[in-house]
Amino acid sequence: MDTGETPADLNARVAALLDQLKATRRQLSDIKHEYERLDESRLAVDELGDATNPADALEASRAALVDVD
């Protein structure tokens, strides 16, 4: 199936996605460090759902990305 895109177009799209992935990883790292700095007494308070931790959130993100083909 020809999409009409050149190899350079596809390369540019991949480069843009990699930039987005790097930015997402940076944001996840920032959130992880912010989470680690929270007072432990605040960690049990979560009105959005079950409590989580950075390691579990990162692992869930990695697991979700494995299926990307």
N, C-alpha and C positions, 0 to 999 in steps of 0.2 A: 504494500500500500504506500503510494507516494504522497507525502503530505505537502510537497512543494518546498520544503525547507532544505537549505543547503547544509553541508556538514558544518560550516562555520556557524550557521544559525543554531544547530543542535548543540554545538560546543558552547555557544554563548548561553543557551538555556541551562546546560549542565553547570557551567561556571556560576550562574546566578543562583541555582539551587544549592550549590556547595557553599556559597557565601551566606545564604539563608541558614543553612545547617550550622555553619560556624557561629553565626549570631545566636541561634537557638541554644547551642551548647554553652556559649558564654553566658546567656541569660539563665540557663539552668544552673550553671556553676554559681552565679551571683545569688540566685535564690537559695541554693544549698548553703552558702556561707551565711546568708541572712538568717536562715532557719536555724543554723547551728548557734547563732548568737542570741536566739530567743531565750527568755527566762523559762526554765523547765515548768514552772507553774502555769505558764500560758499555753503549753503544748497540748494539754488535755482539752482545751476549750476550742471547739471547732463547730461552727454553726453550719458549715457547708457539707458536712458528711463525716465519715469515719476518719479518725486520726491517721496520719501518714507520716512518713519520714523521707528525707531526701534520697536515701539509697533506694527505697522502694519506688519512688517516683521516677528516678533515673532508670532503674531496671525496667519498669513498665514502658518507659519511652523507648528504650533500646529494643525491647521485645516487639513493640509495635512496628519499629523500623525494619526489623528482620524480614517482614513479609512484603516489603516494598520491592517490586521487581521492575 
